[in-house]
């Protein structure tokens, strides 16, 4: 059934991009550049060499048997980033690194999916008041283009390293979560997470909601209201940028992920084209679970309720 007819909208394009569910589930990831793995392993090795030097601030709030602290850590390039550390009142049973959308974050997203979780909520470089960096735009349409001319200077390379360094910070602060470390990411955080997960064996499971940056060759043909539109327009004037984007394709990276992953992907999404979301899920090579949402950015209340339940069940089973 045509989802664009189910969901009334006034967008100047079809947020389903003409794909039905069967077609979405058939999308294959684009091929990787020959040195894709070497590029990311080299980046990972550099991030693991960083002395993250985490610092925990004073207790700032409490929420449903958890305590919330300010936290900061050092990441690749010597940048000092900020965020929040959330600790349970009782025993720590697992850990989470929690990514955010392209709007950044102003507070940790609570409640956590499972009790007994120690979590770090980092703000990626340039995004959010706690991680502003001179020279990096804090508006998504400009942030997504920062340094895009070369793979080594592209801001998304640094954002992936920020995830690894956040994991290092959490493991330094709460060593007992080693072996039970998960990742959660939505939209921007979902795509960045897919790029980060193949190379870091400290993560044991992950959930990605409405993940971005999947299948750039397709995304470049699809108008949207999200950061992909800035890339699409830049590519129209600079087609050579695809040579860089090939290294930052979340669907290509997903072919290298072997840990259990749950993906929540929408059939109708004006901000992140659904074909890119499903391309990430389809590419996964390990245990996987799919939650199909009717809409994304935003999702319906019914979808959100079902998603939260499915996410908790998945993490309880695998983390």
N, C-alpha and C positions, 0 to 999 in steps of 0.2 A: 504494500500500500504506500502511496506517495506521502511521506512524512510532511513535506512542505504544505500539503493540503490539510493535514491534521492540525498543524500548528499555524494559526493565522499570524501573519507578520507583515511588516512594511519595509523589510530590507530590500535593497535593489538587486539582490541575488538570492538564489535558493540555498538556504543553510544546510540542505542535505547534499547539495551539489549533484543531485540526480542519482545517488546510490541507494539501492535497497539493502536490506540486511545481508542477504546472500552475497551481493557484490562487495560489500564492505569486508566480509569475512574471507574474501578471495584475494584481497590486495596483498601483494608480496613486497618486501622491502627492496630498496634500490641496492645495487652492488656497492661494496666498500672499495675505497681507493686501496691500492696495493700496500701502502704503509699505514693503513688505518690503525691496526693493532699496535704497531711500533710507536706511533704518535701518542696514543693514549697511555700506553704503558710508561713511556718516558715522562709524560705529564704526571702520572700517578706517582712514579718514583720521586719526582721533584717535590710533590705535595707531601709525601710521607717523610721527607727530610726536614720539613719545617718544624721548628720548635714552637708548637702552638701556644704554649704558655697561657693556659686558660686562667681567667680571674673571675671569681664569683663575687657579686656585690651583695648588698644587704637583702634580706627578705622583703619583697615588695607587695606580696598578696598571698592569699590562700584561696583554694577552690576545691570543694568536694574531696577532702582528705589528701590534698596535694599542696605543696609549698612552691612558690614561684620566686625565683631570684633573677636579677640581672646577671648576664654573663658576657664575657668578651674573649676573643682568641685571635691568634695571628694566623694568617693564611698565606698562600702562595703570593710572592711578590712583596712580602713584608707588610701587607695591609693588616690593620687591626679592625676586626669586625665585631658587631655586637648582636645580642639576641637575649633569649630567656632560657633558664634552666628550670625544669619542673621536676620535683622529687616527691615521691609518695611519702605519706606519714608512716607507713609500715615498711616491711621488707621490700627490697628491690628485686624484681623477678626478671625484668627485661629492659632493653633500652630502645629508644627511637631517635632518629634524626628526622626532623619534620621540615620539608621544604614549603615554599609559599608560591602564590600566584604572581603574575607580573605587576600587580599593584603593590608588591611588598607586603609588609605586615607592621602593625602597630601594637600587637599583643600576641601572646601565644594562643593557639587554637585549642580550646578546651571544651568539654572534657576529653581525655585521652581514650582510645578505643578499649584498653584493658587496664584493670587495676594493677598496682605493683610495677608501674612503668616509670623509669627515669628518662626524660626526654630533653633534647636540646632543640630550640626553635631559632635557628640562625637567620639573620637577614643577609641575603646575598650581596656581594659587592655592588655599591652604587644604589641599592634599593632599600628604602626605609631609613628613618632618621638615625638609626643605630649603626648603619653601615654606609653612610654617604662617603664618597671618595672624590677628591678634587679631580676634575677632568672626566669623570664618568657620569653621563646624564642619568637623572633619576626618573625620567619619563620613559615608559616602555617603548614607545615608537622611536625614540632616539637611543635608548639603552641597547636595544636589539641590533642596532647598526654599529655600535661602538667597536672600532678595531676590526671590522668585518673584512677589511682588505687583505689581511693575512691570517692564517690559522693560529699562529703563535700569539698574536696580539688580540685576537677576537675575545670579547668580554665573556662569551659563554665558556671558553676554556677556563678562565678564572672562576666562573660560577660553579663549574663542576669541581674544581679543586677546593672551593669553599665547602662543598659537601664533605669531601674527604677529611678536610681539616676540622670541620665540626665534629665528625665522628671521632677523630683523634682527641679532640677536647673532651667529649663526653666520656670516652674510655679512660682518659687521664683522671677525670673527676670522679667517675663511678666505675672502677675497674671490674666490678662484679657483673657488668652487662656483657662482657666479652663472651662470644659464642651465642648470644641471644640478642643481636642488634638488628633492628629493622629500620626501614625507611618508609616515610609517607611523603607524597608530593602531589600537588594539584596544579594542573595547567602548566605554567612555567616550571614549577617545581617537579611536576611529573616528567616533563621532557628532560630536564637537567638530571633528574634521578636516573632515568633510563641511560643517559650518557655516562653516569658515574658508576653504576652498579656492576658492569661486567668485569671491572679491573680490581675491585676491592673485596677480597674474600672475608672481610670482617662482617659484612652484611649477610644475614641469613634468610631474610624474606622482605618483601616490599609490596606496597599498594600504591598504584598510580591512578589518579583521578583526572579524566579529561586531559591526558598528557599531550603536550605540544611538541613541535619540532620533528614530527614523524613524517618521513617521505617528502623531503624538500622538493624534488622534481614535480610531484603532484601539487604540493602547497603553492608553488609558484604560479600555478595556473588557476588558483581559486581565490577570489576576493573574500575578505573576511573583515571583521571589526577589531581583531586582535593585533598583536605585534607582527603576525605574518603578513599583514597588509603593507607594513613599512618595508619588509624584505622584498615582497612582490614588486613594489614600485621601484625599489633600488635596483633589483635585478633587471627590470625593463631597460634601465639606462646603463647598467653595468653587468651584462650577462656573464662575464667571467667570474662573478662572485660565486657561482655554483661550484667552482673548483674548491672554494673554501667551505661552503655549506656541506659538501659531501662528508667532511670530517665531523660535522655536528648534527648528523641525522640520527634522531632517537630510534627510528625503526632499524637502521643499519646496526646501531649499537645493541639493540634488543636481541639480535641473532646471537650475540655473545653472552647473554645472561642465562645462567643455568640454575639460579636459586628460585624458589617458589615466588611467583609474582601474581598479584591480582590487579586487573585493569578495569576501571569503570569508564566506558566509552559511550558517547552520545550519538544517536542517529541524526540529530538535528542540533547544530551548534553554530551560531553566527561568528563566534570568536576564534574557535579552533576547528578547522574543517574536519568533519568526522573521518574522511578517508585516512588522514594522518594519524588519528587516534587508533583506529582499528589496525593500521599497518604496524604499529608498535606491538599490539597484542598478538597479531598473526605471526610476527617474527620471533616470538619468544621460544626458546629451545628447551626450557626446563618445565617443571610443574607450573601450571597456569590456571587462572580462574578469570572468567569474564562476567562483568555486571553490565548489562545493556541498559542505558538510560534513554528515555524518550527525548529529553532535551538537555542541553548543557549551556552554561554561561547565560542565564542561570538554569539549574535543574528544578524540576517540580518538587513540591513538598513530599509527595508520595515517593518519588525517586530517591530523594535525600534520605528518607526514613529507611527504605529498603537497602540503600547503599551503606548506611552506618551499621546496620545489622550484619550485612554480608562481610564488611570489612573486619568487624570484631571477630566473627566466626573464623575468617581466614587467618587472621593473625594468631588467634588462640590455637589453631591447628598447626601452624608452621613456625611460629616464632618462639 
